[in-house]
Amino acid sequence: MATSKKGSRARKGASPSPAGDADVEPRVESLLDELDTVVDALEEGDLPLEEALERFERGVQLAKKSHRALDAMEQRVERLLADRDGVETEEMDAGDE
């Protein structure tokens, strides 16, 4: 029996974004939410083969769009950090989360 991972990437308590991010952040959230829905449907394994393939293709598209959007956000953060005056930062490993 497959267990739903819905909410495993829940973005509860996300703070409101600055006005410049208003169009980007909800888009990323929406993409990730739809991707969660696609993954959940595929994990259940109850779809006909053709529909499962269509959902898989949609999931790949969503993953690519999400990756591009997150890369753009990361570049914005890097630009902001490059402009910092006297602020020290420490790089984090992905495993530090």
C-alpha positions as CSV (number, residue, x, y, z in Angstrom):
1,M,0.0,0.0,0.0
2,A,1.4,3.4,-1.0
3,T,1.5,6.1,1.5
4,S,0.8,9.6,0.4
5,K,3.7,12.0,0.7
6,K,1.4,15.0,0.3
7,G,2.6,17.6,2.6
8,S,6.1,16.2,2.8
9,R,7.3,19.3,1.1
10,A,4.7,21.5,2.8
11,R,5.5,25.1,2.7
12,K,3.6,26.1,5.9
13,G,4.4,29.4,7.5
14,A,6.1,30.8,4.5
15,S,6.5,34.5,5.0
16,P,5.0,36.9,2.5
17,S,7.4,37.7,-0.3
18,P,8.6,41.2,-1.2
19,A,6.7,42.8,-4.0
20,G,9.3,41.9,-6.5
21,D,8.9,38.2,-5.7
22,A,5.1,38.2,-5.7
23,D,4.9,36.7,-9.2
24,V,7.7,34.2,-8.9
25,E,7.2,32.6,-5.5
26,P,3.5,31.7,-5.9
27,R,4.4,30.2,-9.3
28,V,7.1,28.0,-7.8
29,E,4.8,27.0,-5.0
30,S,2.1,26.2,-7.6
31,L,4.5,24.1,-9.7
32,L,5.7,22.1,-6.6
33,D,2.1,21.6,-5.5
34,E,1.1,20.3,-8.9
35,L,4.2,18.1,-9.0
36,D,3.2,16.6,-5.6
37,T,-0.2,15.8,-7.0
38,V,1.3,14.1,-10.0
39,V,3.7,12.1,-7.9
40,D,0.9,11.0,-5.5
41,A,-1.2,9.8,-8.5
42,L,1.7,7.8,-10.0
43,E,2.7,6.3,-6.6
44,E,-0.9,4.9,-6.2
45,G,-0.4,2.8,-9.3
46,D,-4.1,2.8,-10.2
47,L,-3.8,4.7,-13.5
48,P,-4.1,3.1,-16.9
49,L,-0.7,2.9,-18.6
50,E,-1.4,5.7,-21.1
51,E,-2.6,8.1,-18.4
52,A,0.3,7.2,-16.2
53,L,2.7,8.1,-19.1
54,E,0.9,11.4,-19.6
55,R,1.2,12.2,-15.9
56,F,4.8,11.2,-15.9
57,E,5.5,13.5,-18.9
58,R,3.7,16.3,-17.0
59,G,5.8,15.7,-13.9
60,V,9.0,15.9,-16.0
61,Q,7.8,19.3,-17.4
62,L,6.9,20.6,-13.9
63,A,10.3,19.4,-12.5
64,K,12.1,21.3,-15.3
65,K,10.1,24.5,-14.8
66,S,10.6,24.3,-11.0
67,H,14.3,23.8,-11.4
68,R,14.6,26.8,-13.7
69,A,12.5,29.0,-11.4
70,L,14.5,27.9,-8.3
71,D,17.8,28.6,-10.2
72,A,16.6,32.1,-11.1
73,M,15.8,32.7,-7.4
74,E,19.2,31.4,-6.3
75,Q,20.9,33.8,-8.8
76,R,18.9,36.7,-7.3
77,V,20.0,35.7,-3.8
78,E,23.6,35.5,-5.0
79,R,23.4,39.0,-6.5
80,L,22.0,40.3,-3.3
81,L,24.8,38.6,-1.3
82,A,27.4,40.0,-3.7
83,D,26.2,43.5,-2.9
84,R,26.5,43.0,0.9
85,D,28.8,45.4,2.8
86,G,30.6,43.8,5.7
87,V,28.2,40.9,6.1
88,E,29.8,37.5,6.4
89,T,28.1,34.5,5.1
90,E,28.7,30.8,5.4
91,E,27.9,28.3,2.7
92,M,25.6,25.5,3.7
93,D,25.6,21.9,2.6
94,A,22.4,20.5,1.2
95,G,22.4,18.0,4.0
96,D,22.4,20.8,6.7
97,E,18.7,21.4,6.2
